[in-house]
Amino acid sequence: MKDENYYRERDVKNLEKIERLKGDLPYFIEEFFLGIENRTSTLTRLNYAYDLRVFFDFLTKKKFHGKSIEDLDFIDLETVTNTDIELFLSYLSNYEYNGVRESCNERAKARKLSTVRSMFKYFFNKGRISVDNAAKVALPKLHDKEIIRLEINEVADLLNTAENGVGMSPRQKSAHEKTKIRDVAILTLFLGTGIRISELIGLNNDDIDFTNNAFKVTRKGGNQTILYFSDEVADALARYLAEKEDNHCMDEPALFLSSFQPKRISVRAVEELVKKYSRIISPLKKISPHKLRSTYGTQLYRETKDIYIVADVLGHKDVNTTKKHYAAISEDIRRSVKDAVKLREKDNE
């Protein structure tokens, strides 16, 4: 069966993973997942399952000695104190799960705490537990990360490298000849529209409308929207689709295909191709598809000076998310408008 709906296929795989992970969780987590099903994505619930697996493993090791995870009940959950949860956060700095040593940075700790807090809040609101001690634990302070993006000259260098293979080894150039038109189309779409990697991978051939230079994307949460692209993006996509037609691959509904077989390209493959070209033109910057999205967002903000337009195009539900990511260039904009308001007209001499 052809992969016509990437998101449906992805949801099915996520649900299968969640079912397997439930075997490592207390029986009552089934109720939690059922309760949040209609307001969360399958990916969110999958991440919750991974986080809660670590949390309950910690409890059986450090609090409920001798008890297995499957034996835990609401009575046990109610005895978990805010101090226990603070110890859990400390534990995450250096812990072992299934024989593998792990460590969490501040953002990973914050995510796991958010998961734990969501679970406690749910069961408290349902009357399953009489106290919500997780609510007493503050989220870790998150330090702002430096926004890494490409400069204008680096954007041109990246596209030129993908187009002509400059800086590649002979072995890389051999493979490059087969994928360069596709790779240029992928990079151009990232840099010209700012879409997420999941949105790019999920595109089908019939999502592209060259008459209006528009395409349909499925955003986080499943909502669909129409975005628009420039003539430069249209040219790159048209060249790629012409190549697909020449190779008799148009019966594959997925827009971007794997280099090895006619099926939808994977997240890993897109990440690797972005890394391959960016290392050549900017070896000190760790460029990912998300960094290309940041590059587009930065340029759009500088050109429009309108944070609300940037938020809408990037698909941010909360404009504060956009402000947080692009606050660093606000000073440039403030400086550029310093002479915009005139207080008194100078007399003509």
C-alpha positions in Angstrom: 0.0 0.0 0.0 1.3 3.4 -0.9 2.2 5.8 1.8 -0.4 8.4 1.1 -0.8 9.8 4.6 2.4 10.2 6.5 0.7 11.5 9.6 -1.7 8.6 9.9 1.1 6.2 9.4 3.2 8.0 12.0 0.3 8.0 14.5 -0.2 4.2 14.1 3.5 3.6 14.8 3.4 5.9 17.8 0.3 4.1 19.2 2.1 0.7 18.8 5.1 2.0 20.7 2.9 3.4 23.5 1.2 0.0 23.8 4.6 -1.7 24.2 5.7 0.9 26.8 2.6 0.4 28.9 4.2 -2.9 30.0 6.9 -0.9 31.8 4.3 1.4 33.5 1.8 1.0 36.4 -1.7 -0.2 35.4 -3.3 3.1 36.2 -1.4 5.0 33.5 -3.9 3.5 31.0 -6.5 5.7 32.6 -4.2 8.8 32.3 -3.6 8.2 28.6 -7.2 7.6 27.9 -8.1 10.8 29.7 -5.7 13.0 27.7 -6.2 11.3 24.4 -8.5 13.9 22.9 -6.3 16.9 23.7 -2.8 15.5 23.0 -1.1 14.1 19.9 0.2 10.6 19.8 3.8 11.9 19.8 3.1 13.8 23.1 1.7 10.7 24.7 4.6 8.7 23.5 7.1 11.1 25.1 5.0 11.0 28.2 5.3 7.2 28.3 9.1 7.5 28.0 9.3 10.1 30.7 7.0 8.2 33.1 8.9 5.0 32.6 12.0 6.7 34.0 10.0 8.3 36.8 8.5 5.0 38.0 11.8 3.2 37.7 13.3 5.8 40.0 10.5 5.4 42.5 10.9 1.6 42.7 14.7 2.0 43.1 14.7 4.9 45.6 11.4 5.0 47.4 9.4 1.8 47.1 12.2 -0.7 47.7 11.3 -4.2 46.8 8.1 -3.2 44.9 7.8 -3.7 41.2 6.3 -1.1 38.9 3.3 -3.3 38.1 2.5 -3.5 41.8 2.2 0.3 42.3 -1.2 1.7 43.1 -2.9 5.1 43.8 -2.0 4.6 47.5 1.7 4.6 46.5 1.2 7.6 44.2 -0.4 9.6 47.0 2.7 9.1 49.3 5.0 10.6 46.7 6.1 14.0 48.2 7.4 17.1 46.6 10.8 16.2 48.1 10.7 12.8 46.3 10.1 14.7 43.0 13.0 17.1 43.7 15.2 14.0 44.3 14.0 12.7 41.0 15.2 15.9 39.2 18.6 15.5 40.9 18.7 11.8 40.0 18.2 12.8 36.3 21.7 14.4 36.2 23.3 10.9 36.2 21.1 7.8 36.2 21.0 4.3 34.8 18.1 2.7 32.9 18.2 -0.8 31.5 22.0 -0.9 32.0 22.6 2.3 30.1 24.0 5.4 31.8 22.0 8.6 31.0 22.0 12.2 31.9 19.5 15.0 31.4 20.2 18.7 30.8 18.0 21.4 32.3 15.5 21.3 29.3 15.2 17.5 29.5 14.6 17.7 33.2 11.9 20.4 32.7 10.2 18.2 30.2 10.1 15.2 32.5 8.9 17.3 35.3 6.1 18.7 33.1 5.1 15.2 32.3 5.0 14.1 36.0 3.1 17.3 36.9 0.5 16.6 34.2 0.0 13.0 35.5 -0.4 14.1 39.2 -2.8 17.0 38.2 -4.9 14.6 36.1 -5.3 12.1 38.9 -5.9 14.9 41.5 -8.6 16.4 39.4 -10.2 13.0 38.9 -10.2 12.4 42.7 -7.9 9.4 42.5 -5.4 11.1 44.8 -6.2 13.7 47.5 -3.1 15.8 47.1 -1.1 17.1 44.2 2.5 17.3 45.5 4.0 17.7 42.0 2.4 21.1 41.8 4.7 22.3 44.6 7.8 21.6 42.6 9.0 24.5 40.5 10.3 24.0 37.0 14.0 24.3 36.6 15.3 27.6 35.5 16.1 27.4 31.8 19.0 29.5 30.4 18.4 31.0 27.0 20.1 29.1 24.2 22.1 31.0 21.6 20.1 31.1 18.4 22.2 29.5 15.7 21.4 30.5 12.2 23.0 31.0 8.8 23.9 34.5 7.5 22.9 35.7 4.1 26.2 34.7 2.4 26.1 31.3 4.1 22.6 30.6 2.8 23.8 31.3 -0.8 26.9 29.1 -0.1 24.8 26.3 1.2 22.5 26.2 -1.9 25.5 26.5 -4.2 27.2 23.6 -2.5 24.2 21.5 -2.8 23.9 22.4 -6.5 27.5 21.9 -7.6 29.1 19.7 -5.0 32.0 22.0 -4.3 34.1 20.9 -1.2 32.9 17.2 -1.5 35.1 14.2 -1.6 35.1 12.1 -4.9 32.9 9.5 -3.2 30.4 12.1 -2.0 30.3 13.7 -5.4 29.3 10.4 -7.0 26.3 10.1 -4.7 25.6 13.8 -5.0 25.0 13.6 -8.7 22.0 11.4 -8.0 20.4 13.5 -5.3 21.4 17.1 -5.9 18.2 18.3 -7.5 16.2 16.8 -4.7 18.5 18.1 -2.0 18.4 21.7 -3.5 14.6 21.5 -3.5 14.6 20.4 0.2 17.0 23.1 1.3 15.3 25.8 -0.7 11.9 24.8 0.8 13.3 25.0 4.3 15.1 28.3 3.8 12.2 29.8 1.7 9.3 28.9 3.9 10.5 28.0 7.4 8.5 24.8 7.6 9.3 22.1 10.2 11.0 18.9 9.2 7.8 16.9 10.0 5.9 19.2 7.7 8.4 18.8 4.9 8.5 15.0 5.1 4.7 14.8 5.2 4.2 16.6 1.9 2.7 14.8 -1.0 2.9 15.6 -4.7 -0.7 16.9 -4.8 -0.1 19.3 -1.9 1.8 21.6 -4.3 -0.1 24.3 -6.3 2.2 26.0 -8.8 -0.6 28.2 -10.1 -0.7 30.1 -6.8 2.8 29.2 -5.6 1.1 27.6 -2.6 1.3 24.3 -0.7 -0.7 22.6 2.1 1.0 21.6 5.3 -0.1 19.7 8.3 1.0 21.6 11.4 1.7 20.3 14.9 -1.5 19.1 16.4 -2.9 18.0 13.0 -4.3 21.4 11.7 -3.8 22.0 8.0 -2.9 25.4 6.5 -1.9 26.9 3.2 1.5 28.5 2.9 3.0 30.4 0.0 6.4 30.3 -1.6 8.5 32.5 -3.9 9.4 31.9 -7.5 12.9 30.7 -6.4 11.3 27.9 -4.3 8.9 27.2 -7.2 11.8 26.7 -9.6 13.6 24.3 -7.3 10.4 22.3 -6.7 9.5 22.2 -10.4 13.0 20.9 -11.3 12.7 18.2 -8.7 9.2 17.1 -9.9 10.4 17.0 -13.5 13.2 14.7 -12.4 10.7 12.5 -10.5 8.6 12.3 -13.7 11.6 11.4 -15.8 12.4 8.6 -13.4 8.8 7.4 -13.4 8.3 8.1 -9.7 5.2 10.2 -9.9 3.0 7.3 -8.9 4.6 7.6 -5.4 2.4 10.1 -3.5 5.2 11.3 -1.2 6.8 14.5 -2.5 10.4 13.8 -1.3 11.7 10.3 -1.8 14.6 8.3 -0.4 17.7 8.0 -2.5 17.7 4.2 -2.1 14.2 3.2 -3.0 11.0 5.0 -4.1 9.5 5.6 -0.7 9.0 8.7 1.5 12.3 10.1 2.8 13.0 9.7 6.5 13.6 12.3 9.2 17.1 10.9 9.7 17.9 11.2 6.0 16.8 14.9 5.9 18.9 15.6 9.0 21.9 14.0 7.5 21.7 15.8 4.2 21.4 19.2 6.0 24.4 18.3 8.2 26.4 17.2 5.1 26.2 20.4 3.2 26.3 22.8 6.2 29.5 21.2 7.5 31.2 22.2 4.2 30.1 25.9 4.3 30.1 26.5 8.0 32.0 23.8 10.0 31.8 25.6 13.3 28.0 25.9 13.3 25.9 22.8 14.0 23.2 23.4 11.5 20.0 21.3 11.6 16.7 21.6 9.8 15.4 23.6 12.7 18.3 26.0 12.4 17.3 26.5 8.7 13.8 27.4 10.1 15.4 29.9 12.5 17.3 31.4 9.5 14.1 31.9 7.6 12.3 33.3 10.7 15.1 35.8 11.3 15.1 37.1 7.7 11.3 37.4 7.7 11.4 39.4 10.9 14.1 41.7 9.6 12.2 42.3 6.4 8.7 42.7 7.8 9.5 44.0 11.4 6.2 42.3 12.3 6.5 39.5 14.9 2.8 38.6 14.4 3.4 37.8 10.7 6.4 35.7 11.7 4.4 33.8 14.3 1.6 33.1 11.9 3.9 31.9 9.0 6.0 29.7 11.4 2.8 28.2 12.9 3.5 29.4 16.5 0.3 29.2 18.5 1.7 31.7 21.0 3.4 34.9 19.8 5.5 34.8 22.9 7.3 31.7 21.6 8.2 33.8 18.5 9.4 36.7 20.6 11.5 34.5 22.7 13.3 33.1 19.7 13.8 36.3 17.8 14.2 38.8 20.6 17.9 38.9 19.8 17.3 40.8 16.5 14.8 43.3 18.0 17.7 45.6 18.8 18.6 45.8 15.1 15.0 46.8 14.3 14.8 49.3 17.2 18.0 50.9 15.9 16.7 51.0 12.3 13.7 53.1 13.3 15.4 55.6 15.5 14.9 58.4 13.0 11.4 57.4 11.9 9.6 59.9 14.1 10.3 63.6 13.4 9.6 66.1 16.2 10.3 69.3 14.3 10.9 69.9 10.7 14.2 71.6 10.0 13.9 75.0 8.3 15.1 75.1 4.7 18.3 77.1 4.6 
